[in-house]
Each structure stands twice: as structure tokens, then as C-alpha cells.
Amino acid sequence: MNILFLTLVSINAIEDRGIYQDLLRKFRDEGHNVTIVTPVERRIKTKTNLKQTKGVNILQVRTFNITKTNVIEKGIGTLAIEYQYLSAIKNKLSNIKFDLILYSTPPITFVKVIEYIKKRDKAYSYLLLKDIFPQNAVDMKMFKPNGFLHQYFTKKEKKLYQVSDTIGCMSPANVNFVLSHNPEINPNKVEVNPNSIEPIFIEYTETEKKEIRLKYQLPSDKKILVYGGNLGKPQGLDFLLKTIESCKNQQAFFLIVGDGTEYLRMKEWFTKNRPNNAKLIQRLPKEDYDKLLASCDIGLICLHKDFLIPNFPSRLLSYLEMKKPMIVATDPNTDIGQIVEKNQCGFKVTADNMEEMLKKIDQMLHSDLEVMQNNCTNLLMTNYTVEVSYTSIINQVSSL
């Protein structure tokens, strides 16, 4: 098949690791022709261009700055990108007839591109639903409920669902949310298609782990609970900071590694409070982060307590791949904690319930982590490999 993948993620090389690159490599390796449409922001000073590398086509589309910029340019850029993509596809990809269009949220503004390719090529459209917008913006109080922006983007959202032949959701809770809030959708077109990776298992010796801890000045005689990833409002990191402040267990040491809109505020908190049971490190290159993660003992996943949408953070996959049992502190609407607990890979906690959090930390520190590590590998290999996602998509297209 000829496959067109639309994304707002900057993809420069198919061999990089990531949930999209891993899946697209799977399609390539199975003999399909893959074309990726990805943005190149104007600050990069690169014109729209089409290149072939490692067996895939990558169409880089010059856009406005949509990351690390002011709200006005980000807003204009997000709205304009649909037309920029459509123009680039017409100019650069007119000679390819696509059989399948894959695309993910965010954004929800690719409808005109999808409609054009469906009409031109009679292509099948498959949505990888990674973000339920605009409800997440309402949950985070970025949009006023039923205000102009909420209503405007809700119409865009519903149009995207309508134009999609199949909607692949990250978990059963996401399927239920989409169907309950969009009763006009045929339930037969919605399925579970989770975040997935091509696992790479690297075993580090105890000596290597000690050396890594020494490099980052981490204690060698304590269990390290690590939070790695985006540091933003959706993560509800105030609860994590309160946990660090409240935890009196002498065996626990907290490590936070990441970057985002909340990083500076967290850095100020660490400077002011100087906790002796925690360390903050800004974002690291993936190879360095993986080594650091390997030297830790327990993973932490945090989500803001006010979320109504069932978020399913992809950092779960990093923890499973590194065989890290985890504590999942989230709102009550997501099912990620239930899945972790059901598969005996850790414990779930309701965000902002400090008594419960401290109890689960103590329980985790006295659990058989080796058994949980094996459970992590089993859960990953059963549910979250690219083979699972690939098969779901192929089965839908083949059913026509």
C-alpha cells in the first residue's frame, strides 16, 4: 500500500525512536510505501521540500512557528497548517495515489487534507486519537466551557471524527469517552489502538548502574522513584512536589527529569526548599535519559486531578521497556492506573490523595520488585508493541 502519514511532530529520520517512527518503520519493513508529511518551522529557515531516506518519503512543509513561540503566532500557525499541508501535497505528491491516510491528534485541523486525499485517491482514513481536544483545554481552564473557542474547536473535532473511517483510541476508557460524548459516531468505527513501540531491551550490570548514579550524584543506598517526561500543567506536578515534601520514608529518593512550561517554577521550588530526598534534572538526550532511567527503581506517572478526559501518557512504555514498576497518580477518569495495577506492574493512586500516595510508596518499597519487573515486560509485549498497532490498522483496511 501507499501510506500517507500526517503529523505535527517534527520527523527528520525514520530510524529515530518514537511511537510514530516505530510504527512507520513497521509499515516500511512490511513492504509498504510510506510518505510522511511533517512541519519545518520558519525559524529553521528551510523551504518546503521532499526527500527520500531509508526507504520512506519525508515531505517537510514550511510552517509558521507553532512551538516555543507567542500565543498569537501559535494560534495563526495552527489554523494555517491545514492549508500549508494541502498546498504542499498538491505540489509535491500529485503523482502518488494513496491507499491509506494515517494521522494523529493533535491537531484536529487536518480535515480538508483528509477529505482531499479521500476524494482524489479513494483512500482509507485512520485516526490515531492521542489527545481529546478541546475538552482537555477546558479541563485545564484554557478554554471557557461552551465559550466561543470551545464550540469552534468542538465542531472541528466532530468533523474529524466524521471523516475518519476508523478511530483508534489509546485505551478502553478512551473508547467509552469518545462514544459517550459523540453519540452520532457508529461504535463499529472505534477501537483500541494503543501507543506502541518497537522494544529494545538493554541490560545494565549493577556496576554500570552504580556508575550512572555516581555520575548524576544520586544515592546508591536508596530506592529511586523517577518521574521522566514533560513538565507541564497537565501533569499536575504540584502533587508530586507535595509528595516529595511529605514523604518521610528514608529509603525513598525522588528524581525528576524533564522540561516544559513548569520547569522554571519547579526549579525555583527546588532552589527555595532544597529537599534532601529529591533532585531535578533538565531534559537529557534520549540515550542519556535511558541510561539514567535504567539505574532507577520505580517509575512515577502523574496527571492533573481535574482531567475529565482519560489521558494515557506514553511514558508508560518507557517504564515498561526498562522494567520499572510504577506508581500512577491520576484523575479518576483514566484507566492507565487500573491497567498497571491489574497486570501487577505497580499501584494506582488518586491525584491529591496524599495519605494514599504515601501508603503506596511504602507498599512499593516493600514489594518484590523483581516479580513486578517481569510483569512489566509481559504487559509491554502483549499489548504495546508496534505489531499490535500495525495489525489493528491492517485488519481494518483489509476488511473493505
DAPE-V686101 format. One record per pair of residues at least 6 apart in sequence whose ideal C-beta (glycine too) atoms are under 6 Angstrom apart, sorted by sequence separation. I is the first residue (numbers start at 0). J is the second residue. If there is no record, write none. Layout:
BEGIN
i=<I	I>
j=<J	J>
END
This chain:
BEGIN
i=<27	39	116	136	142	168	339	340	13	26	50	102	117	137	142	212	318	329	340	348	64	65	178	302	327	348	49	63	133	327	23	209	243	269	8	13	48	65	113	336	348	65	137	177	300	327	47	63	100	346	47	62	265	46	174	100	133	174	62	331	97	133	326	39	298	324	325	326	327	328	62	324	329	33	34	35	36	37	38	39	40	41	42	100	328	41	60	97	165	166	167	168	258	309	310	2	38	40	60	96	98	99	100	101	103	104	160	169	252	253	254	255	256	258	306	309	311	10	97	104	105	107	167	169	236	257	298	300	307	85	103	104	304	10	27	60	81	85	230	297	298	299	300	301	302	344	9	27	84	222	229	231	240	293	302	2	221	222	223	224	225	226	227	228	230	231	292	81	229	231	344	0	1	2	3	4	5	6	221	223	230	243	343	344	230	342	58	326	218	243	344	342	126	128	14	124	13	47	124	125	126	127	128	123	13	49	324	304	304	324	36	107	110	114	107	110	113	322	107	110	322	322	319	319	319	239	235	297	234	235	316	235	235	225	233	223	223	224	225	226	222	224	211	212	211	208	228	203	139	1	3	1	1	2	3	4	5	0	0	7	5	245	251	238	238	248	242	250	235	194	196	194	198	176	173	172	170	169	222	172	170	138	138	138	135	134	21	18	21	131	195	197	195	193	195	195	195	192	192	165	125	123	18	99	25	22	21	25	22>
j=<33	45	122	142	148	174	345	346	20	33	57	109	124	144	149	219	325	336	347	355	72	73	186	310	335	356	58	72	142	336	33	219	253	279	19	24	59	76	124	347	359	77	149	189	312	339	60	76	113	359	61	76	279	61	189	116	149	191	80	349	116	152	345	59	318	344	345	346	347	348	83	345	350	55	56	57	58	59	60	61	62	63	64	122	350	64	83	120	188	189	190	191	281	332	333	26	62	64	84	120	122	123	124	125	127	128	184	193	276	277	278	279	280	282	330	333	335	35	122	129	130	132	192	194	261	282	323	325	332	111	129	130	330	37	54	87	108	112	257	324	325	326	327	328	329	371	37	55	112	250	257	259	268	321	330	31	250	251	252	253	254	255	256	257	259	260	321	111	259	261	374	31	32	33	34	35	36	37	252	254	261	274	374	375	262	374	91	359	252	277	378	378	163	166	53	163	53	87	164	165	166	167	168	164	55	91	368	350	351	371	84	155	158	162	156	159	162	372	159	162	375	376	375	378	379	301	301	363	301	302	383	303	304	295	303	295	296	297	298	299	296	299	290	294	294	294	314	293	232	95	97	97	98	99	100	101	102	98	99	106	109	353	360	350	351	361	356	364	350	313	316	316	320	309	309	309	311	311	364	334	334	305	306	307	308	308	196	194	197	308	383	385	384	383	385	387	388	388	391	395	392	396	313	396	385	385	385	389	388>
END
